[in-house]
Amino acid sequence: MEEEKSQQTSTPQTEQTQKVPGGLNINTERVSLLTIGMAGSGKTTFVRSLVQYLLFSQQDPAYVLNLDPAVQFLPYTPNGDIRQTIDYKKLMKEHQLGPNGAIMTALNLFCAQIDETINNIEATSHTSKHVVVDTPGQIEVFTWSASGSIITQTLLTSMPTVLLYVLDLARCQNPNSFMSNMMFCCSIFYKMKLPMIIVLNKEDAADKEKVLGWIRDYQKLLEEFQNYDSYLSTFSKSMVLSLDEFYNQLRVVAVSSLKMTGFDQLKEAIASAKQEFMDVQYKDLVKNYNRRMAEEQEKQQKELKKFMKDYKKTEEQNKKKKPEAPLNVQVSHVGPTKSKKDDEEKEIKKAEEKIQKMNIE
């Protein structure tokens, strides 16, 4: 019975963890969702609703990781929290840092223990299939920093990773604001090179059809700009023609974090983005991994050849050397013999006796 129990408990882990071709150990059964968004977009509330949706609709208790050291209250209970090991206010006080500098420093310190965090995430692979990461509201601190790149690279080499870019739908009703968000969205997409889903949050508070129409048909957006006569509008109109072919290909889902609507469509978009990761990013990972391994093997072969060449050269030099003749050491070379020492002592005694006689006389 005990053997059967041990087999039952071990089987889920062997099914979940798969060593895929190319030497990379990526868990293809899971997916990490990097949630990014500007301050005030409702990102943290969206994370809470997403976690609740996964739990109640899919019976999947997602692993939630909070990377915002400055947040004071979270509407969800995170499994991993940067605030447990790093004191944001203490960093500001001791190092005289501003808010953004302290957040960046906290992320840098967190990267030093990223291996421990990944181990904790992997330990829950048999209980959850989703890893939801809540990033700081200062979006540029995470997306354009070295620590953000390290965290992202560590996640995507462990499991398929998808970007969820959360937008405040109410703030996108103005075409200039919408275009600014799309420019930022495309820059993040270009920087991180991961499948992205645009999440239009707060659909209960604004008209989603107008924004969706701008995304799907750039002519509607150009017509909207006719009502705005400014330098910014002229610039935005020129950017529409350049960026439309990029953001038009991205997945777009409108949700309401308060009313819990739109998450079924988000679920389908996540599955599609995960498949894109396996078709594109994963193949690039395998290619880069194999290239690095080939370069490492080539380097080792060169070092081995150099060692063998130096070894043979040393052997040949040793063979060419003539053996040195043994030294002919004679006793006279070492020092006076015992007989000579005795004669010298006798002569010294005779000299002393003569001196004594001369003194007596």
TITI-206971 format. One line per 5 residues: number of its first residue (from 1); for each residue z, x, y of C-alpha. Coordinates in Angstrom, 1 decimal, always signed. Each point is the difference from the previous one (the first is absolute). Example, Ala and Ser with C-alpha at 12.3 -4.5 7.8 and 13.67 -1.06 7.14 Angstrom:
2
1	+7.8,+12.3,-4.5; -0.7,+1.4,+3.4
% end
This chain:
361
1	+0.0,+0.0,+0.0; +0.9,+2.8,+2.4; -3.4,+1.7,-0.6; -1.8,-3.3,+0.7; +1.9,-0.4,+3.3
6	-0.8,+3.5,+1.0; -3.7,-0.6,-0.7; +0.0,-3.2,+2.0; +1.6,+1.6,+3.0; -2.4,+3.0,-0.1
11	-3.2,-1.9,-0.4; -0.2,-1.4,+3.6; +0.2,+3.5,+1.5; -2.8,+1.3,-2.3; -2.2,-2.9,+1.0
16	+0.7,+0.4,+3.7; -0.3,+3.7,+0.4; -3.5,+1.2,-0.9; -1.2,+3.6,+0.2; -3.5,-0.5,+1.3
21	-2.9,+2.4,-0.4; +0.0,+3.0,+2.3; +3.6,+1.0,-0.5; +1.4,-2.5,+2.6; +2.9,-2.1,-1.1
26	-0.7,-3.3,+1.9; +1.6,-3.3,-0.9; -2.9,-2.3,+0.1; +2.1,-3.0,-0.7; +1.8,+0.1,+3.4
31	-1.2,+0.0,+3.6; +1.7,+1.2,+3.1; -0.4,-2.0,+3.2; +0.3,+2.1,+3.2; +0.8,-2.6,+2.7
36	-0.8,+1.2,+3.5; -0.2,-1.8,+3.3; +0.8,+0.3,+3.6; +3.4,-0.9,+1.4; +0.4,-3.8,+0.3
41	-2.7,-0.9,-2.5; +2.6,-1.5,-2.4; -0.4,+2.8,-2.5; +3.5,+0.0,-1.3; +0.1,-3.8,-0.3
46	-3.3,+0.2,-1.8; +1.5,+2.5,-2.5; +2.9,-2.4,-0.7; -2.4,-2.9,-0.7; -2.3,+2.1,-2.1
51	+3.0,+1.2,-2.2; +1.2,-3.6,-0.3; -3.5,-1.2,-1.0; -0.4,+2.7,-2.7; +3.5,-0.9,-1.4
56	-0.4,-3.7,-0.2; -3.7,-0.4,-0.7; -0.6,+3.0,-2.3; +3.6,+0.7,-1.2; -0.5,+3.5,+1.3
61	+3.1,+1.6,+1.7; -2.0,+2.4,+2.2; +1.5,+3.4,+0.8; +0.5,+0.0,+3.8; +0.2,+3.2,+2.0
66	+1.1,+0.0,+3.6; -1.3,+3.0,+2.1; +1.2,-1.2,+3.4; +3.2,+2.0,+0.9; +0.4,-1.9,+3.3
71	+0.1,-3.6,-1.3; +3.5,-1.6,+0.3; -0.6,-3.1,-2.1; -2.2,-0.7,-3.0; -0.7,-3.5,-1.2
76	-0.4,+1.4,-3.5; +2.0,+2.3,-2.3; -1.9,+3.3,-0.5; +0.2,+2.0,-3.2; -0.5,+3.2,+1.9
81	+1.1,+0.4,+3.6; -0.5,+3.1,+2.3; +3.1,-1.1,+1.9; +2.2,+0.8,-3.1; -0.5,+3.7,+0.4
86	-1.1,+0.5,+3.6; +1.9,-1.1,+3.1; -2.5,-0.8,+2.7; +2.5,-0.1,+2.9; +1.7,+3.2,-1.1
91	-3.4,+1.8,+0.1; -0.6,-1.2,+3.6; +3.4,+1.1,+1.1; +0.2,+3.4,-1.7; -3.6,+1.1,+0.7
96	-0.4,-1.8,+3.3; -3.1,-1.9,-1.2; -1.7,-3.1,+1.2; -0.6,-3.1,-2.2; -3.4,+1.1,-1.3
101	+1.1,+3.6,-0.5; +3.0,-1.1,-1.9; -2.1,-2.3,-2.3; -2.5,+2.9,-0.6; +2.9,+2.4,-0.8
106	+1.6,-2.5,-2.3; -3.3,-0.4,-1.9; -0.4,+3.8,-0.3; +3.5,+0.2,-1.5; -0.8,-2.9,-2.3
111	-3.0,+1.9,-1.3; +2.4,+2.7,-1.3; +1.3,-2.5,-2.5; -3.2,-1.8,-0.8; +0.0,+1.1,-3.6
116	+3.4,-1.7,-0.6; -1.4,-3.2,+1.6; -3.1,+0.1,-2.2; +2.2,+0.5,-3.1; +2.0,-3.1,+1.0
121	-3.2,-2.0,+0.4; -1.3,+1.2,-3.3; +3.3,-1.0,-1.7; -0.8,-3.7,+0.8; -3.6,+0.1,-1.3
126	+1.0,-2.2,-3.0; +1.5,-2.7,+2.3; -2.4,-0.3,+3.0; -3.7,+0.5,+0.6; +0.1,+0.1,+3.8
131	+1.5,+2.6,+2.4; +0.2,-1.3,+3.5; +0.5,+2.6,+2.8; +1.2,-1.1,+3.4; -1.0,+2.6,+2.6
136	+1.4,+0.6,+3.6; -1.2,-2.3,+2.7; -1.1,+3.0,+2.0; -3.2,+0.0,-2.1; -1.4,+3.4,+1.3
141	+3.2,+1.8,-1.1; -0.8,-0.8,-3.6; -3.8,-0.1,-0.1; -0.7,+3.2,+2.1; +2.9,+2.2,-1.2
146	+0.2,+2.6,-2.7; +3.0,-1.8,-1.6; -2.0,-3.2,-0.2; -2.9,+1.8,-1.7; +2.4,+1.6,-2.5
151	+1.6,-3.4,-0.9; -3.4,-1.6,-0.3; -1.5,+2.7,-2.2; +3.1,+0.0,-2.2; -0.4,-3.7,-0.6
156	-3.7,-0.1,-0.6; +0.3,+2.8,-2.6; +2.6,-2.1,-1.8; -1.7,-3.5,+0.1; -2.8,-1.8,+1.7
161	+0.8,-0.4,+3.7; -1.2,-2.7,+2.4; +0.4,-0.2,+3.8; +1.2,-3.3,+1.5; -0.7,+0.0,+3.7
166	+2.0,-2.8,+1.6; -1.3,-1.5,+3.3; +1.6,-2.5,+2.3; -2.6,-2.8,+0.0; +1.4,-1.4,+3.3
171	-0.7,+3.4,+1.7; -3.5,+0.1,-1.3; -1.2,-3.2,+1.8; -1.2,+2.1,+2.9; -3.3,+1.8,-1.0
176	+1.1,+3.3,+1.8; +3.3,+0.0,-1.9; -1.8,-0.8,-3.2; -2.5,+2.8,+0.5; +2.9,+2.5,+0.7
181	+1.6,-1.0,-3.3; -3.2,+0.4,-1.9; -0.5,+3.5,+1.5; +3.5,+1.0,-1.1; -0.6,-1.6,-3.4
186	-3.3,+2.0,-0.5; +1.7,+3.2,+1.1; +2.8,-0.5,-2.6; -2.5,-0.9,-2.7; -2.0,+3.2,+0.8
191	+3.2,+2.1,+0.1; +1.6,-1.2,-3.2; -3.1,-0.7,-2.1; +1.6,-2.8,-2.1; -1.0,-3.6,-0.7
196	+1.2,-2.1,+2.9; +0.8,-3.7,+0.4; +0.3,-1.5,+3.5; +2.9,-2.4,+0.0; -0.2,-2.5,+2.9
201	+3.6,-1.0,+0.3; +1.5,-3.1,+1.7; -2.9,-2.3,-0.8; +2.3,-2.9,+0.7; +0.2,+1.1,+3.7
206	-3.7,+0.7,+0.8; -3.5,-0.9,-0.8; -1.2,+2.1,-2.9; -3.5,-1.4,-0.2; -1.0,+1.5,+3.3
211	+1.2,+3.5,-1.0; -1.6,-0.3,-3.4; -3.2,-1.0,+1.6; +0.1,+3.1,+2.2; +0.4,+2.2,-3.0
216	-2.7,-1.6,-2.1; -2.6,-0.5,+2.8; -0.1,+2.5,+2.9; -2.4,-2.3,+1.9; +2.9,-2.4,+0.5
221	+2.2,+2.8,+1.4; -2.8,+1.1,+2.4; -0.3,-3.5,+1.2; +3.7,-0.1,+0.6; -0.2,+3.1,+2.2
226	-2.4,-1.8,+2.3; +3.0,-1.7,+1.5; +1.6,+3.3,+0.8; -1.5,+2.2,+2.7; +1.8,+3.3,+0.2
231	-0.4,+3.7,-0.9; +2.2,-0.5,-3.1; -2.2,-2.9,-1.2; -3.2,+2.0,+0.5; +1.6,+2.8,-2.1
236	+1.1,-2.4,-2.6; -3.4,-1.5,-0.3; -1.5,+3.4,-0.7; +2.7,+0.6,-2.6; -0.8,-3.2,-1.8
241	-3.5,+1.2,-1.0; +1.5,+3.3,-1.3; +3.0,-1.2,-1.9; -1.2,-3.4,-1.3; -1.5,+1.5,-3.1
246	+3.3,+1.7,-0.8; +2.6,-2.7,+0.4; -2.4,-2.7,-1.2; +0.2,+1.5,-3.5; +3.8,-0.1,+0.0
251	+2.0,-2.7,-1.8; +1.6,-2.5,+2.4; +2.7,-2.5,-0.9; +1.9,-2.3,+2.3; +3.7,-0.7,-0.9
256	+3.1,-1.6,+1.4; +3.1,+1.9,-0.8; +2.2,-2.9,+1.1; -1.8,-2.8,-1.9; -1.0,+2.2,-2.9
261	-3.7,-0.9,+0.1; -3.0,+2.2,-0.8; +1.7,+2.2,-2.6; -2.1,-1.3,-2.8; -3.1,+1.4,+1.8
266	+1.9,+3.2,+0.7; +0.8,+0.4,-3.7; -3.8,-0.2,-0.8; -0.8,+2.5,+2.8; +2.6,+2.4,-1.4
271	-1.5,-0.2,-3.5; -3.5,+0.7,+1.5; +1.3,+2.9,+2.1; +1.8,+1.5,-3.0; -3.3,-0.1,-1.9
276	-1.7,+1.7,+2.9; +2.6,+2.8,-0.1; -0.8,+0.5,-3.7; -3.7,+0.0,+0.6; -0.1,+2.3,+3.0
281	+3.2,+1.8,+1.0; +1.2,+0.6,-3.6; -3.3,+1.6,-0.9; +0.3,+2.3,+3.0; +3.5,+0.9,-1.0
286	-1.2,+1.0,-3.5; -2.9,+1.9,+1.5; +2.3,+1.9,+2.4; +2.6,+0.6,-2.7; -2.6,+1.5,-2.4
291	-1.5,+2.1,+2.8; +3.5,+1.5,+0.8; +0.6,+0.6,-3.7; -3.4,+1.7,-0.3; +0.8,+2.2,+3.0
296	+3.4,+0.9,-1.4; -1.5,+0.9,-3.4; -2.7,+2.1,+1.7; +2.7,+1.8,+2.0; +2.0,+0.7,-3.1
301	-3.1,+1.3,-1.8; -0.7,+2.4,+2.9; +3.6,+1.3,-0.1; -0.2,+0.4,-3.7; -3.3,+2.0,+0.2
306	+1.4,+2.2,+2.8; +3.1,+0.7,-2.1; -2.1,+0.9,-3.1; -2.2,+2.3,+2.1; +3.0,+1.8,+1.5
311	+1.6,+0.3,-3.5; -3.2,+1.6,-1.5; -0.3,+2.3,+3.0; +3.6,+1.2,-0.5; -0.5,+0.5,-3.8
316	-3.1,+2.2,+0.7; +1.8,+2.1,+2.5; +2.8,+0.6,-2.4; -2.4,+1.1,-2.7; -1.7,+2.5,+2.3
321	+3.2,+1.8,+0.9; +0.5,+3.4,-1.9; +3.4,+0.4,-1.8; +2.2,+2.5,+1.9; +1.1,+3.3,-1.9
326	+3.6,+0.2,-1.0; +2.2,+2.2,+2.1; +1.0,+3.4,-1.7; +3.6,+0.2,+1.0; +1.7,+3.4,-0.7
331	+3.7,+0.6,-0.1; -0.3,+2.6,+2.8; -1.4,-2.6,+2.2; +3.0,-2.2,-0.4; +2.7,+2.5,+1.1
336	+2.0,+3.1,-1.1; +0.9,+0.3,-3.7; +3.5,+0.3,-1.3; -0.2,+3.8,-0.8; -1.1,+0.7,+3.6
341	+3.0,-2.0,+1.3; +2.4,+2.1,-2.2; -1.4,+3.3,+1.3; +0.3,-1.1,+3.6; +3.6,-1.0,-0.5
346	+0.8,+3.4,-1.6; -1.6,+1.8,+2.9; +2.1,-2.1,+2.5; +3.2,+0.9,-1.9; -0.8,+3.7,+0.1
351	-0.7,-0.2,+3.7; +3.4,-1.7,+0.6; +1.8,+2.6,-2.1; -1.5,+2.8,+2.1; +1.0,-1.7,+3.2
356	+3.6,-0.3,-1.3; +0.2,+3.7,-1.0; -1.3,+1.0,+3.4; +2.7,-2.1,+1.7; +2.7,+1.6,-2.2
361	-1.1,+3.6,+0.9
% end
